[in-house]
Structure formats: structure tokens, C-alpha cells
């Protein structure tokens, strides 16, 4: 049960913080209200904070995991990969209002590396 809750906590953290930051970026005017009006710079900013949030979510999962901390972080990364693939499929089919294709692909290919970094940061160092 603790393993499930550790992964769930990281997943909920990642979704809630990403959504809140997206909303803040739109409400503050940092991002245009129409996704189709976003520039490459806007998409790079969104990519950057999503990568950081994914790493922190996986770090949280690793810290909360009762054992095998990296395994838990990578499980969350696998879930993130599945979500990112689903998002990429939708983006590919719907058109520019869902963002550029490179953005969707980048989220897919960075999910597991972010999980590994978060897992590494969240795992205690083994003394030499």
C-alpha cells in the first residue's frame, strides 16, 4: 500500500502543479489565451517547467517509497510516458491548437530520463 501511495503522491503532485502553473501562466498574460498563438519561446518555457515538475514528482515518489526508490520513480516515469504518448496522439490528430509536434514528442522522450533523475535525487547515497 505504501508503494502505491508513493507513486500516487508523485502523480498527483505532478498533475496538480503542472495544471496550476499552466493556469497561472495564462492568467498572468505570460502565455496568450489561445494555444495556437503561442510562440516557440512559450512552448520552450512550458517544456522547461514541465521537466522540472516531473523530476520533482519523481523525487517525491522516491522519497516516499518504502524500498526500491528508483523502481518507484521509474514506475511513475512509465505512467508519465503513457500519458505523454496519449497526449501526443491527440495533438497529432487535432492540429496546431494542441501545440507543435516536437513538443508532444519531447514530453514522451523525456519522461523516463526525468524519472531517473528524480529517482537518483530521491534515493539516499550509499556510503563508500
C-alpha positions in Angstrom: 0.0 0.0 0.0 2.9 2.4 0.8 4.3 1.8 -2.7 1.0 2.6 -4.4 0.6 5.8 -2.3 4.2 6.9 -3.1 3.5 6.7 -6.8 0.1 8.2 -6.4 1.5 11.1 -4.5 4.1 11.8 -7.2 1.5 11.6 -9.9 -1.0 13.9 -8.1 1.8 16.4 -7.3 2.9 16.4 -11.0 -0.6 16.9 -12.4 -1.7 19.5 -9.8 1.4 21.6 -10.0 1.6 21.5 -13.8 -2.1 22.4 -14.1 -1.7 25.2 -11.6 1.4 26.7 -13.3 -0.3 26.4 -16.7 -3.3 28.3 -15.4 -1.0 30.9 -13.8 0.9 31.5 -17.0 -2.4 32.0 -18.9 -4.0 34.2 -16.2 -0.9 36.4 -15.8 -0.7 37.0 -19.5 2.7 35.3 -19.8 1.1 32.9 -22.3 -1.5 34.0 -24.8 -5.1 32.8 -24.1 -5.2 30.9 -27.4 -2.8 28.0 -27.6 -2.5 28.4 -31.3 -1.0 31.9 -30.7 1.9 30.5 -28.5 5.4 31.0 -29.9 8.3 28.6 -29.8 9.5 30.5 -26.8 6.3 29.9 -25.0 6.5 26.2 -25.7 10.1 26.1 -24.6 9.1 27.7 -21.3 6.3 25.2 -20.8 8.7 22.3 -21.6 11.2 23.6 -19.1 8.8 23.8 -16.2 7.2 20.5 -17.0 10.5 18.8 -17.0 11.4 20.3 -13.6 8.0 19.4 -12.2 8.3 15.8 -13.5 11.7 15.5 -11.8 10.3 16.8 -8.5 7.3 14.5 -8.7 9.6 11.5 -9.2 11.8 12.7 -6.4 8.8 12.9 -4.1 7.8 9.3 -5.1 11.3 8.1 -4.4 11.4 9.8 -1.0 8.1 8.3 0.0 8.8 4.8 -1.4 9.4 2.3 1.4 12.1 0.5 -0.6 13.4 0.3 -4.2 13.2 4.0 -4.5 14.4 4.2 -8.1 11.9 1.5 -9.2 9.1 3.6 -7.8 10.3 6.7 -9.6 10.6 4.8 -12.9 7.1 3.4 -12.5 5.9 7.0 -12.2 8.0 7.8 -15.3 6.4 4.9 -17.1 2.9 6.3 -16.3 4.1 9.7 -17.4 5.3 8.1 -20.7 1.9 6.6 -21.3 0.1 9.9 -20.6 2.6 11.7 -22.9 2.0 9.2 -25.7 -1.7 9.7 -25.4 -1.3 13.4 -25.4 1.0 13.2 -28.5 -1.6 11.1 -30.3 -4.3 13.7 -29.6 -2.0 16.6 -30.5 -1.1 14.9 -33.8 -4.7 14.3 -34.7 -6.2 17.7 -33.6 -3.8 20.2 -35.1 -1.9 23.3 -34.0 -4.3 24.3 -31.2 -2.7 21.4 -29.3 0.8 22.6 -29.9 3.7 21.7 -32.2 4.5 18.1 -32.7 8.1 18.5 -31.4 6.6 19.5 -28.0 4.5 16.4 -27.8 7.4 14.1 -28.8 9.7 15.8 -26.4 7.4 15.1 -23.5 7.3 11.4 -24.5 11.1 11.0 -24.8 11.9 13.0 -21.6 9.5 11.2 -19.2 11.8 8.3 -18.3 15.0 10.4 -18.1 13.2 12.8 -15.7 12.1 9.9 -13.7 15.6 8.6 -13.4 16.9 12.0 -12.3 14.2 12.3 -9.7 14.8 8.8 -8.5 18.5 9.4 -8.3 18.0 12.6 -6.3 15.4 10.9 -4.1 17.5 7.9 -3.3 19.9 8.0 -0.4 23.5 7.9 -1.3 25.2 4.7 -0.3 28.3 5.3 1.8 31.6 4.2 0.2 
